Amino acid sequence: MKSFVAYAALFAASVNAAAIPFWKEGKDFNPIFVTLTRLNDTKVRAAVTNRDDTEYNLFIRGTFLDEVPINKFHVRNKNSNARFAGIFQRLSYDNPAPESFRAIHPHETLAIEVELAELYDLDTDGQYDVSTAGRIYYAEANSTELTGKAMSFNSNRLSFSVSAFKAGGHSNAVDKIAKRTNIQNDCSGENLQAIHTALDNCAALATSAACNATSGPAAKMEEYFMASDESTRSTVADRLNAVADDCRQTASGPTRTYCSDVYNGCSSNVLAYTLPAYNYIAYCPLFFNNLPALTNRCHNQDQATTVLHEETHAPDVYAPGTLDNAYGYDAAMSLSRDAAVNNADTYALFANALYAGC
C-alpha cells in the first residue's frame, strides 16, 4: 500500500471563521455537503451527504465523523471562542486501518450526534454560533489506499441561545478521566528511552527552528507560515523556544508525558494526543512501534517532530495552544497566515524541513 504520511484532513478548529480567512483562495474538490441541525439544548446533529454518483471511502480520523472527543466545530459566543475541552491527536497515514474509514455511497448521508457541552466550555449565557469547515481525505470504494486528494466542505451556521446552567450539567470530555514535562511512571524500559531521546531531539529541532524563524530566510517563513514580517517571526520563534524549554525538562515543567493510553485516544492511526485542559500528552503504541527517532526525509513523520507537534498544543507551554487546522505539507501550505501560525503540524513540518534540508 502507498504511504501517505504527509496527507491528512482539516479538523474543524475553534477559530472565528467569519474573522479569519482559513484557506488560501483556490478550487477544491467538493462532492460532499455538510449540514448541522440543533436537536435539543446543546446537542447537534452533523450530517454529510455525498452529492456525487460515485462511492467513496472517507478517512474519518480527525474529522467530525470520528467518535473520539476531538475539536469538531467552530463554537463562539459574541465575545470569544468557546474553550475546547477534548483532545488533539496526531495521526499516521501509513497503511491506514479499515476501521479508520466509513464508506459513503452515492447520494447517501452519514450523521453523528454531538453534545457540545461535553466538548466545549459553554459557561456564559447567551447566543452561540456553531459551524464546521474543512477537508476530508478519502480512498476509492472498497479501498483503504488514500488517494492524497481531499473533499472540502463548509457547513451552515447554527445560532441559538445557551443556558450556562443547563450546559454545566454535562461533564467535559476530559473530566471523565480520573486522573509537568513530568514523565509519568507508566514510561519504562524501551519506551522510556525512546521518550528521553524524542524529548532531546525535540529540544534541538525546536531551538534550531526558533533561530531560523527569528533571522532565517524570508522565503522559508513565507513557505510555511505565509508571512515573514516581524510579528509572525516573533510569534513562531517564541512558541518554538517555549517548546524547546519544555522538552529539556523531564522531571518538571508544564506538561505531563504518558507512555500509555490514559484517555482511550489511541484509536487506529493515532500516534499521540494532547489534552490541553490538563496539559497531558500521551504517546500511543504506534508512536513507539512505527516511527523512527528522526527522519531526514522531507515532510515525513518521526518521534521528534511528533513530540514537537503535541507540545505546541499545550497552552501552559505557550498560550494560546495551537489547533489542528491541517495535517501534512499539502494541506498546511493551503492555510492562511493566521491559520498557519496557529497550526500544530506547520511547526513540525517547518522543523523537519530545516533538519532535512528541504
Phi and psi in degrees as a GROMACS rama.xvg file:
@    title "Ramachandran Plot"
@    xaxis  label "Phi"
@    yaxis  label "Psi"
@TYPE xy
-66.7005  145.221  LYS-2
-93.2798  127.411  SER-3
-121.889  53.2889  PHE-4
-56.9257  -34.4824  VAL-5
-87.9948  2.21608  ALA-6
-108.582  150.318  TYR-7
-170.802  178.414  ALA-8
-94.5448  159.985  ALA-9
-82.2035  141.502  LEU-10
-121.818  114.673  PHE-11
-41.1347  108.23  ALA-12
-98.6233  156.153  ALA-13
-78.5654  75.1691  SER-14
-120.387  161.242  VAL-15
-82.8748  96.5048  ASN-16
-62.1449  -30.3539  ALA-17
-71.3065  -29.4871  ALA-18
-94.8587  -32.2045  ALA-19
-114.444  113.939  ILE-20
-60.8951  128.791  PRO-21
-89.2857  -44.7217  PHE-22
-114.605  151.637  TRP-23
-63.1329  156.282  LYS-24
-68.8858  144.971  GLU-25
160.061  162.331  GLY-26
-86.3848  139.72  LYS-27
-124.602  151.262  ASP-28
-68.5472  125.639  PHE-29
-143.46  67.5982  ASN-30
-87.1265  -2.361  PRO-31
-109.379  155.269  ILE-32
-132.593  128.739  PHE-33
-113.687  130.309  VAL-34
-126.779  133.656  THR-35
-105.678  138.571  LEU-36
-133.33  134.842  THR-37
-80.9614  128.986  ARG-38
-94.0699  -51.0002  LEU-39
-167.247  148.189  ASN-40
40.4782  -104.713  ASP-41
-114.964  19.7278  THR-42
-98.6335  133.544  LYS-43
-126.042  156.933  VAL-44
-110.498  127.042  ARG-45
-110.554  123.049  ALA-46
-125.837  136.584  ALA-47
-117.293  130.239  VAL-48
-115.753  132.831  THR-49
-85.476  109.477  ASN-50
-87.5953  -0.42228  ARG-51
-91.5459  169.182  ASP-52
-94.2681  10.1437  ASP-53
-114.339  141.711  THR-54
-83.5496  141.986  GLU-55
-128.973  156.877  TYR-56
-110.97  102.787  ASN-57
-80.2989  132.665  LEU-58
-82.773  105.475  PHE-59
-91.1244  -11.5573  ILE-60
-59.2173  130.392  ARG-61
80.1239  4.57562  GLY-62
-109.227  172.932  THR-63
-66.2981  -13.0869  PHE-64
-79.8874  -12.6846  LEU-65
-75.585  138.162  ASP-66
-73.8613  -17.1662  GLU-67
-67.4414  144.883  VAL-68
-76.3754  70.3183  PRO-69
-99.9656  175.625  ILE-70
-76.1761  104.558  ASN-71
-102.872  -23.5109  LYS-72
-136.213  164.405  PHE-73
-91.3052  119.195  HIS-74
-127.062  121.852  VAL-75
-147.271  136.827  ARG-76
-95.0298  -170.348  ASN-77
-68.7844  -18.5143  LYS-78
-105.267  -32.0199  ASN-79
-162.891  169.19  SER-80
-73.9198  142.111  ASN-81
-69.463  136.549  ALA-82
-67.4902  129.434  ARG-83
-76.0325  136.962  PHE-84
-123.155  24.7979  ALA-85
-113.648  -142.845  GLY-86
-123.696  150.847  ILE-87
-105.223  136.021  PHE-88
-116.085  153.022  GLN-89
-111.332  132.197  ARG-90
-108.705  154.149  LEU-91
-107.383  143.955  SER-92
-115.867  12.8725  TYR-93
-76.0283  122.508  ASP-94
45.0003  62.9111  ASN-95
-57.7332  138.695  PRO-96
-74.1732  149.098  ALA-97
-55.6616  -34.6643  PRO-98
-73.2865  -4.6076  GLU-99
-86.6294  2.7032  SER-100
-121.162  154.728  PHE-101
-134.062  127.292  ARG-102
-74.0679  140.538  ALA-103
-129.088  116.246  ILE-104
-81.3164  165.74  HIS-105
-52.9874  127.303  PRO-106
64.5216  17.329  HIS-107
-88.5236  154.428  GLU-108
-118.977  129.617  THR-109
-107.406  142.504  LEU-110
-142.532  156.536  ALA-111
-142.384  144.986  ILE-112
-103.872  134.78  GLU-113
-131.842  129.418  VAL-114
-87.8314  107.328  GLU-115
-61.2733  -34.0664  LEU-116
-68.6937  -14.0222  ALA-117
-86.3406  -19.0398  GLU-118
-105.257  -23.1453  LEU-119
-135.13  148.833  TYR-120
-81.9853  104.733  ASP-121
-102.308  65.7007  LEU-122
-98.2433  12.6559  ASP-123
-127.279  128.701  THR-124
-63.6555  147.592  ASP-125
133.81  -168.18  GLY-126
-82.2386  135.063  GLN-127
-124.182  144.439  TYR-128
-106.183  137.161  ASP-129
-132.362  129.57  VAL-130
-154.344  174.297  SER-131
-147.422  151.389  THR-132
-153.451  151.999  ALA-133
163.12  -155.462  GLY-134
-138.777  142.742  ARG-135
-120.981  124.955  ILE-136
-83.4868  160.07  TYR-137
-153.738  161.64  TYR-138
-112.645  167.234  ALA-139
-74.8011  166.623  GLU-140
-53.0614  136.322  ALA-141
62.7555  24.374  ASN-142
-131.28  153.993  SER-143
-119.319  19.5603  THR-144
-93.9292  111.234  GLU-145
-61.2291  138.89  LEU-146
-78.9127  -18.3748  THR-147
84.2731  -1.30753  GLY-148
-102.904  159.011  LYS-149
-132.515  150.469  ALA-150
-101.037  126.55  MET-151
-92.7208  155.862  SER-152
-153.222  152.412  PHE-153
-137.922  121.478  ASN-154
-82.4565  173.234  SER-155
-69.0263  167.247  ASN-156
-110.61  125.74  ARG-157
-91.5139  142.233  LEU-158
-132.15  122.814  SER-159
-154.779  160.259  PHE-160
-83.2508  139.31  SER-161
-120.528  134.922  VAL-162
-93.0845  116.206  SER-163
-60.9533  -32.7835  ALA-164
-64.5462  -46.6075  PHE-165
-66.4109  -42.942  LYS-166
-62.3097  -33.3894  ALA-167
-67.5334  -12.0764  GLY-168
-75.3099  -9.53728  GLY-169
-100.995  134.939  HIS-170
-76.0683  136.567  SER-171
-62.59  149.983  ASN-172
-53.6391  -44.9331  ALA-173
-76.1296  -17.3451  VAL-174
-76.6354  -6.78517  ASP-175
-82.6665  -4.58911  LYS-176
-99.5802  147.065  ILE-177
-93.4769  33.9484  ALA-178
-76.139  121.953  ASN-182
-83.9525  123.342  ILE-183
-80.1518  165.069  GLN-184
-76.0727  2.31673  ASN-185
-83.6374  -4.32788  ASP-186
-92.4622  121.021  CYS-187
-152.848  166.872  SER-188
56.9685  -135.708  GLY-189
-63.8987  -35.0515  GLU-190
-64.2373  -41.5495  ASN-191
-62.7697  -43.037  LEU-192
-62.3363  -42.3711  GLN-193
-63.4817  -40.647  ALA-194
-65.2564  -44.2316  ILE-195
-59.1699  -44.3271  HIS-196
-64.0989  -43.0009  THR-197
-63.822  -40.0846  ALA-198
-66.1018  -41.797  LEU-199
-61.2229  -45.7708  ASP-200
-66.8247  -38.2497  ASN-201
-57.895  -46.9504  CYS-202
-59.7659  -42.8664  ALA-203
-66.8156  -45.1804  ALA-204
-64.6986  -44.0878  LEU-205
-65.5295  -39.2414  ALA-206
-63.4939  -46.5861  THR-207
-62.2538  -42.9677  SER-208
-66.3581  -37.0229  ALA-209
-63.5555  -41.7099  ALA-210
-61.649  -42.8081  CYS-211
-66.2185  -38.3221  ASN-212
-64.1794  -34.9707  ALA-213
-71.6693  -45.3833  THR-214
-141.208  12.6098  SER-215
-79.2098  -177.952  GLY-216
-58.3849  136.789  PRO-217
-60.934  -34.679  ALA-218
-60.067  -37.3839  ALA-219
-69.1466  -41.5027  LYS-220
-63.5413  -40.8547  MET-221
-70.8766  -29.6941  GLU-222
-66.4134  -43.8083  GLU-223
-96.5408  -36.7293  TYR-224
-113.679  3.64432  PHE-225
67.3723  11.0775  MET-226
-163.522  157.49  ALA-227
-135.271  20.1652  SER-228
-70.3417  167.392  ASP-229
-61.0294  -39.4553  GLU-230
-64.1501  -44.6394  SER-231
-64.6509  -46.022  THR-232
-57.963  -43.4246  ARG-233
-64.3153  -45.5479  SER-234
-62.706  -47.0859  THR-235
-63.4789  -46.0133  VAL-236
-64.9499  -42.802  ALA-237
-62.6254  -41.5668  ASP-238
-66.3034  -43.6634  ARG-239
-66.2553  -38.3735  LEU-240
-64.1142  -37.6022  ASN-241
-65.7129  -39.3366  ALA-242
-63.0211  -45.2062  VAL-243
-59.0517  -42.5372  ALA-244
-60.967  -43.4749  ASP-245
-70.7012  -36.5492  ASP-246
-67.1886  -22.1714  CYS-247
-76.9316  -14.9184  ARG-248
-103.66  126.817  GLN-249
-116.015  -7.707  THR-250
-124.569  2.15549  ALA-251
-154.874  -170.006  SER-252
105.026  172.476  GLY-253
-77.1784  -20.0763  PRO-254
-106.768  158.985  THR-255
-116.573  130.162  ARG-256
-105.915  127.1  THR-257
-116.735  143.52  TYR-258
-104.495  13.1701  CYS-259
-136.593  168.293  SER-260
-84.2812  80.6236  ASP-261
-71.3148  -15.1546  VAL-262
-135.924  30.8073  TYR-263
50.4344  37.9556  ASN-264
-97.1601  -2.87531  GLY-265
-88.555  61.0287  CYS-266
-75.8048  178.643  SER-267
-56.8427  140.003  SER-268
70.0806  14.6817  ASN-269
-100.871  125.517  VAL-270
-88.1197  -39.7777  LEU-271
-166.53  165.741  ALA-272
-152.275  157.868  TYR-273
-123.764  136.841  THR-274
-103.42  95.0447  LEU-275
-62.7876  -27.909  PRO-276
-61.9499  -29.6389  ALA-277
-116.774  -2.65231  TYR-278
58.8869  35.2645  ASN-279
-89.3972  139.349  TYR-280
-125.754  124.622  ILE-281
-118.063  135.777  ALA-282
-108.338  132.251  TYR-283
-91.7048  165.076  CYS-284
-53.2173  -35.5147  PRO-285
-61.5755  -34.8866  LEU-286
-59.8207  -45.9136  PHE-287
-77.9885  -32.1063  PHE-288
-95.0906  -23.2975  ASN-289
-117.774  -12.9802  ASN-290
-106.847  141.364  LEU-291
-74.5395  160.883  PRO-292
-61.991  -44.2773  ALA-293
-143.317  149.712  LEU-294
-126.553  144.621  THR-295
-104.521  16.7644  ASN-296
-92.4512  132.696  ARG-297
-61.8655  127.321  CYS-298
64.4349  22.5855  HIS-299
-95.4853  163.416  ASN-300
-93.5699  150.555  GLN-301
-150.715  178.756  ASP-302
-67.6566  -39.49  GLN-303
-63.2014  -48.1332  ALA-304
-75.6336  -22.3671  THR-305
-67.5059  -42.7031  THR-306
-60.5604  -45.7457  VAL-307
-59.6547  -45.5843  LEU-308
-54.3607  -52.2032  HIS-309
-65.9682  -38.3169  GLU-310
-59.5608  -35.9825  GLU-311
-67.5617  -20.5192  THR-312
-73.4698  -25.1525  HIS-313
-78.8345  115.562  ALA-314
-66.5613  -23.0961  PRO-315
-78.7783  -11.1179  ASP-316
-81.4389  -51.1868  VAL-317
-155.654  125.29  TYR-318
-103.429  139.502  ALA-319
-78.4748  155.489  PRO-320
-65.3324  153.142  GLY-321
-72.3409  167.281  THR-322
-111.499  173.065  LEU-323
-101.506  74.9309  ASP-324
-75.9357  -31.57  ASN-325
-163.341  150.533  ALA-326
-116.84  144.328  TYR-327
83.3535  157.59  GLY-328
-60.3181  -51.2818  TYR-329
-59.1925  -47.4324  ASP-330
-68.4828  -42.7636  ALA-331
-65.5927  -33.2731  ALA-332
-74.8389  -5.48497  MET-333
-97.0905  -0.548724  SER-334
-77.6113  157.053  LEU-335
-73.4634  172.467  SER-336
-59.1564  -51.5036  ARG-337
-64.0221  -40.3193  ASP-338
-67.981  -35.9857  ALA-339
-67.6821  -42.3357  ALA-340
-65.4984  -23.2426  VAL-341
-107.369  22.1959  ASN-342
-111.075  121.479  ASN-343
-58.6824  -44.833  ALA-344
-69.1767  -24.7161  ASP-345
-61.53  -38.9423  THR-346
-66.9785  -40.9571  TYR-347
-65.0971  -42.3613  ALA-348
-65.1141  -41.3794  LEU-349
-62.3299  -47.9442  PHE-350
-63.5268  -42.0844  ALA-351
-62.4086  -42.5453  ASN-352
-62.0084  -39.4457  ALA-353
-69.06  -40.9585  LEU-354
-67.0583  -41.8365  TYR-355
-86.7296  -8.16524  ALA-356
72.3153  37.2814  GLY-357
